[in-house]
Amino acid sequence: NCKPNLYLYGDERDTVERTWGWLHGKVQENGDFVCTVYAIKDLENKEGKHGDLQKKFDNAVKEFVKNPGDRKFEDVIKTVLKDQKGSKDKPLEATQRHVDWDSVTFPINVHPDAHYYNP
């Protein structure tokens, strides 16, 4: 009975967000890190045309991974997820946060036990 196209996220009438993720690999160094997870809604107009926000996001990330240069990842993301309403003539260009996309950032702390329990 879930209708995922109706909502971006949340605990609404007929849909619930459930996300699972795993971090794999061996820790190379200790430190305090952050992980940001993005939820992006596929925009579609009445004629069935898609706004391709997910595709634009994926392409920006892939390009950054191939050639980061002196750019920051956050700045690259902001070129796609601009937090703006679509115009009446171009509603598929909307990138409004909490409507078309959202993100959550959480900390990841990697330290040896001695870091926490050293007397």
Rosetta constraint file for C-alpha pairs under 8 A:
AtomPair CA 1 CA 14 HARMONIC 6.78 0.50
AtomPair CA 1 CA 15 HARMONIC 7.95 0.50
AtomPair CA 2 CA 14 HARMONIC 5.42 0.50
AtomPair CA 2 CA 15 HARMONIC 4.87 0.50
AtomPair CA 2 CA 16 HARMONIC 7.62 0.50
AtomPair CA 3 CA 7 HARMONIC 7.98 0.50
AtomPair CA 3 CA 14 HARMONIC 6.34 0.50
AtomPair CA 3 CA 15 HARMONIC 5.83 0.50
AtomPair CA 4 CA 8 HARMONIC 7.64 0.50
AtomPair CA 4 CA 15 HARMONIC 6.07 0.50
AtomPair CA 5 CA 41 HARMONIC 7.80 0.50
AtomPair CA 6 CA 15 HARMONIC 7.99 0.50
AtomPair CA 7 CA 12 HARMONIC 7.75 0.50
AtomPair CA 7 CA 15 HARMONIC 7.36 0.50
AtomPair CA 8 CA 39 HARMONIC 7.17 0.50
AtomPair CA 8 CA 40 HARMONIC 7.15 0.50
AtomPair CA 8 CA 41 HARMONIC 5.72 0.50
AtomPair CA 8 CA 98 HARMONIC 7.51 0.50
AtomPair CA 8 CA 99 HARMONIC 6.53 0.50
AtomPair CA 8 CA 100 HARMONIC 6.73 0.50
AtomPair CA 8 CA 101 HARMONIC 6.83 0.50
AtomPair CA 8 CA 102 HARMONIC 7.92 0.50
AtomPair CA 9 CA 16 HARMONIC 6.94 0.50
AtomPair CA 9 CA 17 HARMONIC 5.46 0.50
AtomPair CA 9 CA 39 HARMONIC 7.71 0.50
AtomPair CA 10 CA 15 HARMONIC 7.65 0.50
AtomPair CA 10 CA 16 HARMONIC 5.86 0.50
AtomPair CA 10 CA 17 HARMONIC 5.76 0.50
AtomPair CA 11 CA 15 HARMONIC 6.47 0.50
AtomPair CA 11 CA 16 HARMONIC 4.84 0.50
AtomPair CA 11 CA 17 HARMONIC 6.80 0.50
AtomPair CA 12 CA 16 HARMONIC 6.41 0.50
AtomPair CA 27 CA 110 HARMONIC 7.96 0.50
AtomPair CA 29 CA 110 HARMONIC 7.89 0.50
AtomPair CA 30 CA 109 HARMONIC 7.88 0.50
AtomPair CA 30 CA 110 HARMONIC 5.04 0.50
AtomPair CA 30 CA 111 HARMONIC 5.18 0.50
AtomPair CA 30 CA 112 HARMONIC 7.60 0.50
AtomPair CA 31 CA 109 HARMONIC 6.09 0.50
AtomPair CA 31 CA 110 HARMONIC 5.26 0.50
AtomPair CA 31 CA 111 HARMONIC 6.31 0.50
AtomPair CA 32 CA 107 HARMONIC 7.18 0.50
AtomPair CA 32 CA 108 HARMONIC 5.97 0.50
AtomPair CA 32 CA 109 HARMONIC 4.48 0.50
AtomPair CA 32 CA 110 HARMONIC 6.18 0.50
AtomPair CA 33 CA 107 HARMONIC 5.84 0.50
AtomPair CA 33 CA 108 HARMONIC 4.98 0.50
AtomPair CA 33 CA 109 HARMONIC 6.09 0.50
AtomPair CA 33 CA 110 HARMONIC 7.89 0.50
AtomPair CA 34 CA 105 HARMONIC 6.54 0.50
AtomPair CA 34 CA 106 HARMONIC 5.63 0.50
AtomPair CA 34 CA 107 HARMONIC 4.40 0.50
AtomPair CA 34 CA 108 HARMONIC 5.53 0.50
AtomPair CA 35 CA 105 HARMONIC 5.54 0.50
AtomPair CA 35 CA 106 HARMONIC 5.52 0.50
AtomPair CA 35 CA 107 HARMONIC 6.36 0.50
AtomPair CA 35 CA 108 HARMONIC 7.08 0.50
AtomPair CA 36 CA 103 HARMONIC 6.55 0.50
AtomPair CA 36 CA 104 HARMONIC 5.56 0.50
AtomPair CA 36 CA 105 HARMONIC 4.16 0.50
AtomPair CA 36 CA 106 HARMONIC 6.52 0.50
AtomPair CA 37 CA 103 HARMONIC 5.45 0.50
AtomPair CA 37 CA 104 HARMONIC 5.38 0.50
AtomPair CA 37 CA 105 HARMONIC 6.37 0.50
AtomPair CA 38 CA 101 HARMONIC 7.14 0.50
AtomPair CA 38 CA 102 HARMONIC 5.82 0.50
AtomPair CA 38 CA 103 HARMONIC 4.34 0.50
AtomPair CA 38 CA 104 HARMONIC 6.72 0.50
AtomPair CA 39 CA 101 HARMONIC 5.45 0.50
AtomPair CA 39 CA 102 HARMONIC 5.31 0.50
AtomPair CA 39 CA 103 HARMONIC 6.11 0.50
AtomPair CA 40 CA 53 HARMONIC 7.29 0.50
AtomPair CA 40 CA 54 HARMONIC 6.17 0.50
AtomPair CA 40 CA 100 HARMONIC 6.14 0.50
AtomPair CA 40 CA 101 HARMONIC 4.35 0.50
AtomPair CA 40 CA 102 HARMONIC 6.68 0.50
AtomPair CA 41 CA 53 HARMONIC 7.62 0.50
AtomPair CA 41 CA 54 HARMONIC 7.40 0.50
AtomPair CA 41 CA 99 HARMONIC 7.98 0.50
AtomPair CA 41 CA 100 HARMONIC 5.17 0.50
AtomPair CA 41 CA 101 HARMONIC 5.86 0.50
AtomPair CA 42 CA 50 HARMONIC 7.02 0.50
AtomPair CA 42 CA 51 HARMONIC 6.97 0.50
AtomPair CA 42 CA 52 HARMONIC 6.67 0.50
AtomPair CA 42 CA 53 HARMONIC 6.47 0.50
AtomPair CA 42 CA 54 HARMONIC 6.56 0.50
AtomPair CA 42 CA 100 HARMONIC 7.63 0.50
AtomPair CA 43 CA 50 HARMONIC 5.50 0.50
AtomPair CA 43 CA 51 HARMONIC 5.06 0.50
AtomPair CA 43 CA 52 HARMONIC 6.92 0.50
AtomPair CA 43 CA 53 HARMONIC 7.11 0.50
AtomPair CA 43 CA 92 HARMONIC 6.11 0.50
AtomPair CA 43 CA 100 HARMONIC 7.42 0.50
AtomPair CA 44 CA 48 HARMONIC 5.70 0.50
AtomPair CA 44 CA 49 HARMONIC 5.42 0.50
AtomPair CA 44 CA 50 HARMONIC 4.40 0.50
AtomPair CA 44 CA 51 HARMONIC 6.16 0.50
AtomPair CA 44 CA 92 HARMONIC 6.89 0.50
AtomPair CA 45 CA 49 HARMONIC 5.52 0.50
AtomPair CA 45 CA 50 HARMONIC 6.70 0.50
AtomPair CA 45 CA 91 HARMONIC 7.87 0.50
AtomPair CA 45 CA 92 HARMONIC 7.05 0.50
AtomPair CA 50 CA 92 HARMONIC 7.06 0.50
AtomPair CA 51 CA 92 HARMONIC 4.67 0.50
AtomPair CA 51 CA 93 HARMONIC 6.34 0.50
AtomPair CA 52 CA 56 HARMONIC 6.16 0.50
AtomPair CA 53 CA 57 HARMONIC 6.13 0.50
AtomPair CA 53 CA 80 HARMONIC 7.66 0.50
AtomPair CA 53 CA 95 HARMONIC 7.70 0.50
AtomPair CA 54 CA 58 HARMONIC 6.12 0.50
AtomPair CA 55 CA 59 HARMONIC 6.09 0.50
AtomPair CA 56 CA 60 HARMONIC 6.18 0.50
AtomPair CA 56 CA 80 HARMONIC 6.68 0.50
AtomPair CA 57 CA 61 HARMONIC 6.28 0.50
AtomPair CA 57 CA 77 HARMONIC 7.19 0.50
AtomPair CA 57 CA 80 HARMONIC 6.07 0.50
AtomPair CA 57 CA 81 HARMONIC 7.73 0.50
AtomPair CA 58 CA 62 HARMONIC 6.12 0.50
AtomPair CA 59 CA 63 HARMONIC 6.05 0.50
AtomPair CA 60 CA 64 HARMONIC 6.17 0.50
AtomPair CA 60 CA 76 HARMONIC 6.78 0.50
AtomPair CA 60 CA 77 HARMONIC 7.17 0.50
AtomPair CA 60 CA 80 HARMONIC 7.55 0.50
AtomPair CA 61 CA 65 HARMONIC 6.20 0.50
AtomPair CA 61 CA 76 HARMONIC 7.58 0.50
AtomPair CA 61 CA 77 HARMONIC 7.51 0.50
AtomPair CA 62 CA 66 HARMONIC 6.26 0.50
AtomPair CA 63 CA 67 HARMONIC 6.09 0.50
AtomPair CA 63 CA 68 HARMONIC 7.62 0.50
AtomPair CA 64 CA 68 HARMONIC 4.64 0.50
AtomPair CA 64 CA 73 HARMONIC 7.28 0.50
AtomPair CA 64 CA 76 HARMONIC 7.38 0.50
AtomPair CA 68 CA 72 HARMONIC 7.66 0.50
AtomPair CA 68 CA 73 HARMONIC 7.92 0.50
AtomPair CA 71 CA 75 HARMONIC 6.97 0.50
AtomPair CA 71 CA 76 HARMONIC 7.28 0.50
AtomPair CA 72 CA 76 HARMONIC 6.61 0.50
AtomPair CA 73 CA 77 HARMONIC 6.37 0.50
AtomPair CA 74 CA 78 HARMONIC 6.28 0.50
AtomPair CA 75 CA 79 HARMONIC 6.65 0.50
AtomPair CA 76 CA 80 HARMONIC 7.32 0.50
AtomPair CA 77 CA 81 HARMONIC 6.03 0.50
AtomPair CA 78 CA 82 HARMONIC 5.43 0.50
AtomPair CA 80 CA 95 HARMONIC 7.73 0.50
AtomPair CA 81 CA 95 HARMONIC 5.58 0.50
AtomPair CA 81 CA 96 HARMONIC 7.62 0.50
AtomPair CA 81 CA 97 HARMONIC 7.79 0.50
AtomPair CA 81 CA 101 HARMONIC 7.67 0.50
AtomPair CA 82 CA 95 HARMONIC 5.77 0.50
AtomPair CA 82 CA 96 HARMONIC 7.11 0.50
AtomPair CA 83 CA 94 HARMONIC 7.81 0.50
AtomPair CA 83 CA 95 HARMONIC 5.05 0.50
AtomPair CA 83 CA 96 HARMONIC 4.12 0.50
AtomPair CA 83 CA 97 HARMONIC 5.10 0.50
AtomPair CA 84 CA 94 HARMONIC 5.87 0.50
AtomPair CA 84 CA 95 HARMONIC 5.17 0.50
AtomPair CA 84 CA 96 HARMONIC 4.76 0.50
AtomPair CA 84 CA 97 HARMONIC 7.69 0.50
AtomPair CA 85 CA 91 HARMONIC 7.67 0.50
AtomPair CA 85 CA 93 HARMONIC 7.65 0.50
AtomPair CA 85 CA 94 HARMONIC 4.68 0.50
AtomPair CA 85 CA 95 HARMONIC 6.20 0.50
AtomPair CA 85 CA 96 HARMONIC 5.45 0.50
AtomPair CA 86 CA 90 HARMONIC 5.84 0.50
AtomPair CA 86 CA 91 HARMONIC 4.26 0.50
AtomPair CA 86 CA 92 HARMONIC 6.33 0.50
AtomPair CA 86 CA 93 HARMONIC 5.08 0.50
AtomPair CA 86 CA 94 HARMONIC 3.78 0.50
AtomPair CA 86 CA 95 HARMONIC 7.15 0.50
AtomPair CA 87 CA 91 HARMONIC 5.25 0.50
AtomPair CA 87 CA 93 HARMONIC 7.56 0.50
AtomPair CA 87 CA 94 HARMONIC 7.49 0.50
AtomPair CA 90 CA 94 HARMONIC 7.89 0.50
AtomPair CA 94 CA 100 HARMONIC 7.14 0.50
AtomPair CA 95 CA 99 HARMONIC 7.91 0.50
AtomPair CA 95 CA 100 HARMONIC 5.63 0.50
AtomPair CA 95 CA 101 HARMONIC 6.93 0.50
AtomPair CA 96 CA 100 HARMONIC 5.29 0.50
AtomPair CA 96 CA 101 HARMONIC 6.62 0.50
AtomPair CA 97 CA 101 HARMONIC 5.08 0.50
AtomPair CA 97 CA 102 HARMONIC 5.46 0.50
AtomPair CA 98 CA 102 HARMONIC 5.24 0.50
AtomPair CA 111 CA 115 HARMONIC 6.08 0.50
AtomPair CA 111 CA 116 HARMONIC 7.83 0.50
AtomPair CA 112 CA 116 HARMONIC 7.50 0.50
AtomPair CA 113 CA 117 HARMONIC 6.04 0.50
AtomPair CA 113 CA 118 HARMONIC 7.88 0.50
AtomPair CA 114 CA 118 HARMONIC 4.82 0.50
